[in-house]
Amino acid sequence: MLNPDIRNDFPILDQEVNGFPLVYLDSAATSQKPRQVIEVLEHYYNYDNANVHRGVHTLGNRATEDYEGARETVRKFLNASSDKEIIFTRGTTTALNLVADSYGRANISEGDEIIITYMEHHSNIIPWQQLAKATGAVLKYINLEEDGTVSLEKVSDAMTDRTKIVSIMYVSNVLGTVNPIKEITEIAHAHDAIMVVDAAQAAPHIALDVQDLDCDFLAFSGHKLCGPTGIGALYGKKALLEAMEPTEFGGEMIDFVGLYDSTWKELPWKFEGGTPIIAGAIGMAAAIDYIQAIGLDAIEQHEHELVAYAMEQMKSVEGLEIYGPRDAGKRAGIITFNLEGVHPHDLATVLDMNGIAVRAGHHCCQPLMKWLDVSATARASFYLYNTKEDADRLVEGLRMAKEYFQ
Amino acid sequence: MKNEKLDQLYRSVIMDHYKTPRNKGVLDEGNVTIDMNNPTCGDVIHLTLQVEDDIVKDAKFEGEGCSISMASASMMTQLVKGKNTEDALHAAHAFSDMMLGKDVDDTVDFGDIEALTGVAKFPARIKCATLPWKAMEKGIAHDSE
């Protein structure tokens, strides 16, 4: 387990909610931010704020250096081979939309196939739905195994000569399942399809290596890994990005503008229209530095232990059903569940009245809810600042809810 | 377990309507059908009304949702039955005010429904309570077009 002193880095955790010390178990929606990130944002706005890549003045230089330095931090975080492969976006959703709009519309035609799974987040469904509608392509879903995992056999079975894109989440935001991305990528490549990875829930918890995974695109968000909202990144293989057209025009991405035609900057800037999210990128880099100083492996181990502990404790609550893999070793720090006789919203309200923050609803995964045959679920998601005491408080809260609704 | 705030929200009359909902089902003679959902949480309601000569003769609902939304639907269907459409719409307005913590028009006799006033103190749950009423409003407005 990580040193519980880590909690002191997160000022927000030191408060009472509805008369109880806060237990924050909603990090899969957005994580809390450490002092170290908040201070970097504050410093940037207090001392360095200027637009990037244009001013010749000192502040402009500082902002540009910090912004491009943030890109280098992301490159190292993903082990990409070049910082030209790192595009700053508003987050995972924008990044996936960019791939669908740019790569998709240029390379997909009628009858081609796009493969996703039943567990995908709406952000990794709708851009492909739209692409399929616009091009006449076929969107295919891989069914899940009973325990909420993806089998390589079913992936292989789904592939055909017409399969052009496979897009799968690394870690499920509902089931917590960690998918075998490297192996799925191999299968996709064997059929000459490209592999897109939604790493929104993976990046905060698992060390990523895009060269080892060999994926073609990978997207993640800053706000789930201790960084600010409104910033994320798209990794793409250089050759693919170079062949792609921008989807947003104006501002930072411009090279030369004529009356009737214009040219774009080179990678990665051709995909970063407008004034970029400068403070966001710098804040996200600070967040990456922060979690890397603790160590992704140590964070992953911490969550495994917490989830194993919490699942064991939760077993003692009668009528509690946990979704996804039973084996805590197969999941990231996410436990989604329902308590018999208590609707998840009512459950979330009871927990909230005890200072415990969980998510309730469909978690932007309506097809998965259908697959689970439920209209909504409750979800507790753990991160590096959570402790076994937090898990105990959750279990205590569940017992209270059970009693209250009996 | 004792929690005053929760007791304000989950009054016994609400729990009663949740556990034994009134007017559950689909009206065979219904001439107004409304489906509404709350996309942020997945709550759904399927409401059927039998409206004749501007009178809501009968109302039934089916749905998936939390105790607040289902109890609210049960109570709402009880209230509108037999009311003329103008009064039903008026009640929906007054109910919405009640949820927003505003002064409520005292010409509407809410009876047991006043148990839902506690919801006003739980901003995240207001939409749960108002969903069935919005469905009723939509259904009546649509019918009178």
Contacts between the chains, C-beta under 8 A, distances in Angstrom:
chain1	res1	chain2	res2	distance
A	18	B	5	6.9
A	343	B	65	6.8
A	343	B	66	3.9
A	343	B	67	6.0
A	344	B	66	7.6
A	345	B	41	6.0
A	345	B	43	7.8
A	345	B	65	7.7
A	345	B	66	3.8
A	345	B	68	7.5
A	345	B	125	7.1
A	345	B	128	6.4
A	346	B	10	7.7
A	346	B	66	5.0
A	346	B	67	5.0
A	346	B	68	7.4
A	349	B	6	7.5
A	349	B	9	6.9
A	349	B	122	6.5
A	349	B	124	7.5
A	349	B	125	6.4
A	350	B	3	7.9
A	350	B	6	6.3
A	353	B	3	5.5
A	353	B	5	5.4
A	353	B	6	5.2
A	354	B	3	7.7
A	360	B	41	7.0
A	361	B	40	6.5
A	361	B	41	4.4
A	361	B	42	5.7
A	362	B	41	7.3
A	362	B	42	4.3
A	366	B	42	7.4
A	369	B	42	6.8
A	375	B	42	4.9
A	375	B	43	7.5
A	375	B	44	7.0
A	375	B	64	4.1
A	375	B	65	7.6
A	376	B	41	6.2
A	376	B	42	4.4
A	376	B	43	7.8
A	376	B	64	7.9
A	400	B	1	4.6
A	400	B	3	7.9
A	403	B	1	5.1
A	404	B	1	5.5
A	404	B	3	7.8
A	404	B	6	6.7
A	404	B	10	7.2
A	405	B	15	7.7
A	405	B	67	7.7
